[in-house]
Amino acid sequence: MSDEEVIRRRLLIDGDGTGDDRRINVLLKSFMKWVHNTDVDNTLHERMLSQLAQCEFAQKKSRLVSNMSQEELKNYEALFNHIEVEIEEAKKDIEATKLELLEAKRIRKNRIEYDVLAKVINEQPDRLKTHTKLNTLHDELGSLKEKSEQLEHKLEMRRKQFHVLISSIHSLQGMLDEFDEEIMDVSLENYEEADVPMSPKDTI
């Protein structure tokens, strides 16, 4: 038998190490002594009963300790299972919290963008003012267009009048030229009839 097996058996017999092995050995020696002793020895018998009671008490104590250890082991196993369940639930909660965090970040980003857009929109005039201003500009544009057409019409009239004036000037110039030629012809005829030489001044 190996030393390890001897130690293991001693631990099993001795229980919690309170001397159970020694008590059994003492009881066994007393029993052997009492069997081989032919004289009636009540003292030895009482001592054996006392030792036997001590062994039974130690055995009951060991059994109770063993049962308590089994119960504690079951409790530990139940606690372990409960902790494992809580760990799994905690992992699920962490994953859910991560998703909620991502969603919260997305919502916060959207809110920031919405606030920026709202600020830009608030800086712009409202639709009624814009529509009123647009109508005013449209009316002004129509008025300017009408004025432009009137000015264009006046310009066209002035152009025609100027053309008529130019034509009249040309006609008048032609008439003056013809008049000058007729005067020159009359003057030449008069000088020729008078047989007077014409001076350069008269030819002008």
C-alpha positions, 0 to 999 in steps of 0.5 A, a space after each residue: 500500500 502506498 503512502 498516499 493510500 495510507 494517508 487517504 485512509 487515515 483521513 477517511 477514518 480520522 474524519 476532521 482530524 479529531 483523533 477518531 483513528 486513535 479512539 478506534 485503536 484504543 477501543 480495539 485494544 480494550 476489546 481485545 484485552 476484555 475478551 482475553 481477560 477471564 476476570 469480570 472487569 466492570 471498569 474496563 467494560 464501562 471504559 469500552 462503552 464510553 469509548 464506543 459512545 465517543 466513536 459513535 458521536 464522532 461518526 454522527 458528527 462526521 455524518 452531519 458534517 458530510 451532510 452539511 457539506 453536501 448541502 453546502 455543495 448543492 447551495 454553491 452549485 445553485 448559487 453558481 447556476 444563479 450567478 451564471 444566469 445573472 451573468 448571461 442576463 448581464 451580457 444581454 443587458 450590456 448588448 441591449 445597452 450598447 444598442 441603446 447607446 448607439 441609438 442615443 448617439 444617432 438621435 443626438 446627432 440628428 438633433 444637432 443637425 435638426 437644430 442647425 437646420 432650424 437655426 438656418 430656417 429661422 434666419 430666413 423670412 417666412 413664406 408670407 413675407 417672401 410671397 409678398 415680396 415676390 409679388 411686389 417684385 413681380 409688380 415692379 418688374 411688370 411696371 418696368 417692362 411697361 415703361 420699357 415698352 413705352 420708352 421703346 415706342 417713344 424711341 421708335 417715334 423719335 427715330 421715325 421723326 428724325 428720319 423724316 427730318 433728315 429726309 426733309 433736310 435732304 429735300 430742302 438741300 436739293 431745293 436750295 441747290 436747284 434754286 442756286 442753279 436757277 439763280 446762276 442761270 438767270 445771272 449768266 443770261 442777264 450778263 450775256 444780254 448786257 455784254 458785261 464781263 463777269 467778275 469773279 465775285 459775280 460768279 460766286 
